[in-house]
Amino acid sequence: MSNSAGTAVKQEESSEGLNLEMLDSLDEELELEIEDWTVQDDQTSFQPAAEPDHSYRVRYFKELFRLQSELVKLQDWIVHSGHKVVILFEGRDAAGKGGVIKRITQRLNPRVCHVAALAAPNERERTQWYFQRYVSYLPAAGEMVLFDRSWYNRAGLEHVMKYCTDEQYEEFFRTVPEFERMLARSGIQLIKYWFSITEEEQELRFRSRIYDRLKRWKLSPTDLESRTHWDDYTRAKEVMLQRTHIPEAPWWIVNAIDKKKARLNCIHHLLQQVPYVEVQREPIILPPRDRLAGYRPSPPPQGLVVPEVY
């Protein structure tokens, strides 16, 4: 085979490999989309909850990938500029907070974009200043932190379920505006989202979690008990928005009844909140490999190779 023919074959193989890599990236999003499907009664296979509108799905994927490419630009600018961003995601159980967080972080560097999803406080943490355990998760320069639920647990879950006293509840509202103003003065941009769904939509999503063994772990005893306090949570949310909506850290409400629209709308809005620009980079050129004269790699011992079942 001539050198030119060999080069052409290598280029063709390289192009095919790159195409496969791109398809794998698309498959990653499709795998996440399985979460929006329902399972058949035998729970062995998935099917869409309704006849899918393929044109709608295509438009959704195209726009999602476009927005994710903008998120990468945002990430590069945050690193380049040393900007610090905190994004809070609040809302009722099954409102779709985790889904949008996954789509935001999916293509980003986990060293730059962190997710904080704190468990219930332990005995020691319950004796600390309420905000103390959240402070350690705040970003340094060039970082973005996404809180999957936040210090606003006290204004919602803890208040409704009586996990805090009335005095602690009122102290929270006295403290949180000044706490968030302190964050703003320190150079941290704080963005707060509330994901809003209806009773009917939450009911549907809860039932989906019951019947789908891949989602069942998401439904905790607290979620089930909270379901009986819908009006209490509504009133607590209204008080929270009224008392903590400040110019330095305003609330933004996302209509989350349609998961796909909610993700796109939230990401689009997020991109509008940060004054990022595309960071120009030098072209990347892969350096040639250094070869050791006379070295031939040995095959791995067979006992160490993972069996190729698939």
C-alpha positions, 0 to 999 in steps of 0.5 A: 500500500502506498504512503498516500493510500495508507494516510487516506485509510488512517484519516478515514478511520480517524473520522469514523472514530470521531463520529462514534465519539460524537454519537456516544455523547448523544447517547449519554443524553438519551440515557438520561432521557430514559428517566422521563419514560415509564416502565411496563408492568413486568418492569423489564423494558421501557416505553414512552409515557405517550406516543413521542413527538419526534420533531419535538424531541429533535428540537429539544436535543438541538437546543439543549446541545446548543445551550450546553455549548454556551455553558462550556463558554461560560465555564471557560470565562468563569475560570479565566475571569475568576468569577464566583457563582452560586446557584440554588435550586429549590422546589417541591419534591419531584419538581425536576431540580436534579434533572436540570442540574444534570443537564447543566453539569453534563458537559462541564469540568467537575473541578470547576462546576461542583454540585452540593447536595447536603444530607440532613444535619448530624448531631454536631451540625445541629449545634452549629450556626445554621449557615456554617455547614453550607459555607464550606461549599461556597466557591473559590475564584473560577468556580461555580457551585450548584446547590441541590436544595440549600439553606432554604430547607429551613424556610420549607421542609424544616418549618413545615415538618416541625424540624425547627422551632418558631424562633429558629424559623424567624431567626432564619428570615432575620439572618438570610438577607444579610448573609446573602448580601455578605456573599454578594459583597465578597464577589459571589454571584447568587442566583436562586431558582424555584421550580414550580409544579402542580399537585397533579404533576407531582402525583404523576411523578411520585407514581412513576417513582413507585413503579420504576425500580430505577427511580424508587430510591428517590422516594423517601419517607419524608417525601411521602409524608410531605405529600400530605402537607401540600397547602402548608408547603405552598404557604411556606413558599409564599412567605419565603419568596416574600421575605427573601427576594432581595435585589442582591439575590432575587428569586426566579420561578421556573414553570416545571410542569414540562421537564424539557421546557423547564430545563431549556428555560432555566439554562437559557435564563442562567446564561443571561445572568452572567456577563460571560464572553467567549475566551479565545484560545490558542489552537491545540496541536497534538504533539508526536509521541516519544518512542523507546527504541526497541521496546515492545509492550507485553500483553496483560496477564489473562487473569487480569482481563475483564471477561467480554460478556457483551 
